[in-house]
């Protein structure tokens, strides 16, 4: 039990590092919104200066209430743990990391890679960071053959479309779209790599 808890915390920490860097070090300073709840949180931060991690928790509340019964108590508790840890990292740890503020296209690519790795670490732990992840996992329960990457791409697309009206430039959509495509590919690629590694260890 202790070993399992330590393993989960390791996944949470590294997942939070990758996801936090994706948002704080790349997306925020390139003025585009990632997809999902984190994208909405970035827009809230841009408009109202609300801390991104805190905004993500607030936005997560109605989604949690809607998906709680579908996902079950076990997954809910594990995911809330991951969500709180990732939000803490975003607001209190990653904020001290150096940021990339040069080419916006490169920033969107690097953000997508980092986010894809981070999300896949959470998913392979059997957890999530809440928000649209809850929606994705709920949909996956009824449609096992759907990929996390495809579902992420669809949901994130809606959010990055909204970002055009927040940042008032079409390039925010373009960079958000690049981020979404890279994230989707990185999620599926990293998930497959992790599964192969786990099978080899067994």
C-alpha positions in Angstrom: 0.0 0.0 0.0 2.8 2.4 0.9 4.7 1.5 -2.3 1.6 2.2 -4.3 1.0 5.6 -2.6 4.6 6.6 -3.2 4.3 5.6 -6.9 1.2 7.6 -7.3 2.8 10.7 -5.7 5.8 10.3 -8.0 3.5 10.3 -11.0 1.6 13.3 -9.6 4.8 15.3 -9.0 6.3 14.6 -12.4 3.0 15.0 -14.2 2.5 18.4 -12.4 6.0 19.5 -13.3 5.4 18.8 -17.0 1.9 20.2 -17.1 2.8 23.3 -15.0 5.8 24.1 -17.3 3.6 23.7 -20.3 1.2 26.3 -19.0 3.3 28.8 -17.0 6.6 28.6 -18.9 5.3 28.4 -22.4 1.6 29.1 -23.0 1.0 32.1 -20.7 4.0 34.1 -22.1 3.1 33.2 -25.7 -0.4 34.6 -25.2 -2.4 31.6 -26.2 -4.7 29.4 -24.2 -4.2 25.6 -23.8 -7.3 23.5 -24.2 -9.7 22.3 -21.5 -10.1 23.7 -18.0 -6.5 24.9 -17.9 -7.1 27.0 -21.0 -10.1 28.5 -19.3 -8.0 29.2 -16.2 -5.3 30.9 -18.4 -8.0 33.1 -19.9 -9.3 33.9 -16.4 -5.8 34.8 -15.4 -5.4 37.0 -18.5 -8.7 38.9 -17.9 -9.0 39.1 -14.1 -5.5 38.2 -12.9 -6.8 35.2 -11.0 -4.1 32.6 -10.1 -4.3 29.9 -12.8 -4.2 26.9 -10.4 -7.0 28.5 -8.2 -9.1 29.3 -11.2 -8.8 25.7 -12.4 -10.1 24.4 -9.1 -13.1 26.7 -9.2 -13.9 25.8 -12.8 -13.6 22.1 -11.9 -16.3 22.2 -9.2 -19.4 22.0 -11.5 -17.7 19.4 -13.7 -16.9 17.3 -10.7 -20.5 17.5 -9.6 -21.8 16.4 -13.0 -19.4 13.5 -13.4 -19.0 12.2 -9.8 -21.5 9.4 -10.1 -20.3 8.2 -13.4 -16.6 8.0 -12.4 -17.1 6.6 -8.9 -15.6 7.5 -5.5 -12.2 5.9 -6.0 -11.3 7.7 -9.2 -12.8 10.9 -7.9 -10.6 10.9 -4.7 -7.4 10.0 -6.7 -8.1 12.7 -9.2 -8.9 15.4 -6.7 -5.5 14.6 -5.1 -3.8 15.0 -8.5 -5.8 18.2 -9.3 -4.8 19.8 -6.0 -1.2 18.9 -6.4 -1.0 20.2 -10.0 -2.8 23.4 -9.0 -0.3 23.9 -6.2 2.6 23.4 -8.5 1.3 25.9 -11.0 0.6 28.7 -8.5 3.5 28.1 -6.0 6.4 26.3 -7.7 6.4 26.5 -11.5 5.8 30.3 -11.2 9.5 30.5 -10.2 10.8 28.6 -13.2 12.4 30.5 -16.1 10.0 31.2 -19.0 10.3 31.0 -22.7 9.3 34.2 -24.4 10.8 34.0 -27.9 9.1 32.4 -30.8 5.4 31.7 -30.2 5.2 28.7 -32.6 8.1 27.0 -30.8 6.4 27.8 -27.5 3.2 26.2 -28.6 5.0 23.1 -29.7 7.1 22.7 -26.5 3.9 23.4 -24.5 2.1 20.6 -26.3 4.9 18.1 -25.8 5.2 18.9 -22.1 1.4 18.8 -21.5 1.1 15.5 -23.4 3.7 13.9 -21.2 2.2 15.4 -18.1 -1.4 14.2 -18.9 -0.2 10.7 -19.9 1.5 10.3 -16.5 -1.7 11.2 -14.8 -3.8 8.9 -17.0 -1.5 6.0 -16.6 -1.6 6.4 -12.9 -5.3 5.9 -13.2 -5.9 9.5 -12.3 -6.5 12.9 -13.9 -6.3 16.6 -13.1 -10.1 16.9 -13.2 -12.0 19.2 -15.5 -12.2 17.9 -19.1 -10.2 14.9 -18.0 -13.2 13.8 -16.0 -15.4 14.2 -19.1 -12.8 12.3 -21.2 -12.6 9.4 -18.8 -16.4 9.3 -18.4 -16.8 9.0 -22.2 -14.0 6.4 -22.4 -16.0 4.2 -20.0 -18.7 3.8 -22.6 -16.4 4.0 -25.6 -13.3 2.0 -24.8 -11.8 2.2 -28.3 -11.7 6.0 -28.4 -8.2 7.5 -27.8 -7.4 10.0 -25.1 -5.7 12.1 -27.8 -8.7 12.3 -30.0 -11.1 13.2 -27.2 -8.6 15.8 -25.9 -8.3 17.3 -29.4 -12.1 17.7 -29.7 -12.7 19.3 -26.3 -9.6 21.5 -26.5 -10.7 22.8 -29.9 -13.8 24.3 -28.3 -11.7 26.2 -25.7 -9.1 27.5 -28.1 -11.8 28.9 -30.3 -13.1 30.9 -27.3 -9.5 32.2 -26.8 -9.7 34.3 -30.0 -12.3 36.5 -28.3 -10.1 36.8 -25.2 -6.8 37.6 -26.8 -8.4 39.4 -29.8 -6.2 37.8 -32.4 -6.6 34.8 -34.7 -3.0 33.8 -34.0 -4.1 32.8 -30.5 -6.3 30.2 -32.2 -3.5 29.0 -34.5 -1.0 28.5 -31.6 -3.7 26.9 -29.5 -4.5 24.5 -32.4 -0.8 23.6 -32.8 -0.6 23.0 -29.0 -3.7 20.8 -29.1 -2.4 18.7 -32.0 1.0 18.2 -30.4 -0.6 17.4 -27.0 -2.9 14.8 -28.5 0.0 13.1 -30.3 2.2 13.3 -27.2 -0.5 11.8 -24.9 -1.0 8.8 -27.2 2.8 8.3 -27.8 3.8 8.6 -24.2 0.9 6.4 -23.1 2.0 3.6 -25.5 5.7 4.0 -24.3 4.7 3.8 -20.7 2.6 0.7 -21.3 5.5 -1.0 -23.1 7.8 -0.2 -20.3 5.4 -1.6 -17.6 4.9 -4.8 -19.6 8.7 -5.2 -19.9 9.1 -4.8 -16.2 6.5 -7.5 -15.5 
